[in-house]
Amino acid sequence: MDKNVLIVDDFKSIRLVVSNVLTKEGFVVTMAEDGMDALRFLDGKIKYDLIISDVDMPNMDGISLLKEIRKSIYYKEVPVILLTTNTMERKQQEVQGLRIDAWIIKPFDFLKFKETIKKLT
């Protein structure tokens, strides 16, 4: 059975690279440009096995999106990986009390990235 993943990043190149890796791993990929765009896919119609989101995006950032995901009756238990170019310390206050399953700093090692995905799905 295929697993569904939602990739959220404002850079198309990042979305495509991550999508390519995940497609090769057997995932069915949905892509969104930012948190606001992602919300239209988080309506309960698709069961996501994993959500991967950038932190720094326009319109709605990854932390705000994570807060919405954790409030959702459909997606609050879905593993979430946050991608960022910053260290976690900068955002630690904002994410306090929210479950983050993995925090990956870009650019990242794709072998470790795939290992993290396998652990979470």
C-alpha positions in Angstrom: 0.0 0.0 0.0 1.3 3.4 -0.9 2.0 6.0 1.7 1.0 9.6 1.3 3.3 12.6 2.1 2.6 16.3 2.0 5.7 18.5 1.2 5.4 22.2 2.0 8.1 24.5 0.9 8.1 27.9 -0.8 11.0 26.9 -3.0 9.9 24.8 -6.0 13.4 23.3 -6.4 13.3 22.0 -2.8 9.8 20.6 -3.3 10.9 18.8 -6.5 14.1 17.3 -5.0 12.4 16.0 -1.9 9.5 14.8 -4.0 11.9 12.9 -6.3 13.5 11.2 -3.3 10.2 10.2 -1.8 8.7 9.0 -5.0 11.6 6.6 -5.5 10.9 5.4 -1.9 7.3 4.6 -3.0 5.5 7.6 -1.5 2.6 9.3 -3.2 3.5 13.0 -3.0 1.3 16.1 -2.6 3.1 19.5 -2.8 2.1 22.9 -1.3 3.9 26.3 -1.7 3.4 27.5 1.9 1.3 26.8 5.0 -1.8 28.5 3.7 -1.6 26.4 0.5 -1.0 23.3 2.6 -4.2 23.8 4.6 -6.4 23.1 1.5 -4.9 19.6 1.5 -5.5 19.1 5.2 -9.2 18.6 5.0 -9.4 15.0 6.0 -9.9 13.6 2.5 -6.4 12.2 2.2 -4.7 10.2 5.0 -1.1 11.5 5.2 1.5 9.3 6.7 4.1 12.1 6.9 4.2 15.9 6.5 7.4 17.6 5.6 7.5 21.4 5.9 9.9 24.2 5.6 9.9 26.6 8.6 10.5 30.0 6.9 7.8 30.6 4.3 5.6 33.6 3.3 1.8 33.7 4.1 2.0 31.0 6.8 5.3 29.7 8.1 6.0 26.1 9.2 5.5 26.7 12.9 2.0 28.2 12.3 1.2 25.2 10.1 2.5 22.8 12.7 0.1 24.4 15.2 -2.8 23.9 12.9 -1.8 20.3 12.2 -1.6 19.5 15.9 -5.1 20.9 16.4 -6.6 18.9 13.6 -8.7 15.9 14.4 -7.4 14.2 11.2 -3.7 15.0 11.3 -2.7 15.7 14.9 -0.8 12.3 15.2 0.9 12.4 11.8 4.7 12.6 12.0 6.0 16.1 11.0 9.5 16.9 9.8 10.5 20.5 9.8 13.2 21.7 7.4 15.1 24.9 8.0 18.3 26.8 7.3 18.4 27.9 11.0 19.2 26.0 14.1 16.4 24.9 16.3 17.4 27.2 19.2 16.2 30.2 17.2 12.7 28.8 17.1 12.7 26.8 20.3 10.3 29.2 22.1 7.8 29.0 19.3 7.6 25.2 19.1 7.5 24.6 22.9 4.8 22.1 23.6 4.4 21.0 20.0 5.5 17.6 18.9 8.2 17.8 16.2 9.2 14.3 15.0 12.4 15.5 13.3 14.2 18.8 12.7 16.5 18.8 9.7 18.8 21.7 8.8 19.2 22.4 5.0 21.2 21.5 3.1 20.9 18.0 4.3 22.4 14.6 3.7 19.9 12.6 1.6 21.0 9.3 3.1 20.2 10.5 6.6 17.0 12.1 5.4 15.8 8.8 4.0 16.8 7.0 7.2 14.7 9.6 9.2 11.7 9.0 6.9 11.9 5.2 7.3 12.0 5.6 11.1 8.8 7.8 11.0 6.7 5.9 8.6 
